[in-house]
Amino acid sequence: MRVLAAMSGGVDSAVAAARAADLGHDVTGIHLALSRNPRSYRTGARGCCTIEDSNDARRAADVIGIAFYVWDMSDRFHEDVVEDFMSEYASGRTPNPCLRCNEKIKFAAVLDRAMALGFEAVVTGHYAQLATGRDGLIQMHRAVDMEKDQSYVLGVLTQEQLAHSLFPLGSSRKEDVRREADRRGLSVANKPDSHDICFISDGDTSGWLRQKLGPGQGEIVDHATGEVLGRHEGTHGFTIGQRKGLRIARPAADGKPRYVLDLEPVSGTVTVGPREELTVNHITGCRPRWCGRVPTEPLRGTVQLRAHGEEHDAVVTVGKDADLNAERGGSNRRAR
Amino acid sequence: MTIELLEPAQGIAPGQAAVVYDGSRVVGSCTITKALRHQPVGSDVRA
């Protein structure tokens, strides 16, 4: 089939594109230009978004022998991912922009455009496995290489999106992918893995947010007594669970370290307390996204709560929220 | 959507995604709105 391989300039997406071509697909490579002001060269281990990365992707496409284009998705990326990231932090929440990008850009805006151009699927270098179940639905499973498993950041994809996705690396180990890249003559074989947030080039999220959102101010308050322990320059400099950088002059009465427990951006209050207060056993969630059927009974399964986080045994119950159906499928897929 | 953790977690922030698995299979996900802290048994009895 005619497929579009999203090529970041890194080793994984290059090998994924090559494998799709080996399988007999008619592959076209695209590099997504996501930054409005791309830097010329990579600094550190960023896996996308520079001109150098775009050139790496182009060279890989040449070696594989496939057509290659650059798609400018920077406006859409800024609107759907970067602005969302800022407004979430401004509201005291801690978003994951990679999930957002997969939901809104790679498997929505890019997939829509690909389908409109007659492609049948998007190929990426994500580590996750797809299989067809006995009910005919596409299932997504964790990758064989648990160190590299990326099913967490793909957990927002619906059946419709999965039906037009190919993840050729899901059954491979990372070291084998690097070896294969080397064997194929892909010069990106030894390029470092990308980490962190691609649009914050120096990795300083707190500094980036301060620059974008402007300085704020507020009080650091003890969770039990309400005593003001210090002042700060904006809640966006804090994350729940944070211990370092609180700059509280006085130690706690029991001498134990204090952690950020809560953030209230409107009042600017940062609540701190002992580690025990961070323990959570009940979670509520909104914006459900289902890969397949919606569980009608409470599901005894596991949940993962952050990228590369551990699994927790859990019972998941879907409420009778009226918006459940509205959230499903492609309702957020705006045509443009 | 509600999630009862049978093994508690630490430092969960609203806005993070909770991804639900059935074995190795991804069932779906949601955005965390509230993470409620564990109340130790009997903590409110002594008052």
Interface residues (C-beta under 8 A of the other chain):
Chain A: E88 S91 G92 R93 T94 P95 N96 L99 A128 Q129 Q139 M140 H141 R142 S151 Y152 L154 G155 V156 T239 I240 G241 Y259 R275 E277 L278 T279 V280 N281 H282 I283 T284 G285 C286 R287 P288 R289 W290 C291 G292 V294 P295 L299 G301 T302 V303 Q304 L305 R306 E311 H312 D313 A314 V315 V316 T317 V318 G319 D321
Chain B: M1 T2 I3 E4 L5 L6 E7 P8 A9 Q10 G11 I12 A13 P14 G15 Q16 A17 A18 V19 V20 Y21 D22 G23 S24 R25 V26 V27 G28 S29 C30 T31 I32 T33 K34 A35 L36 R37 H38
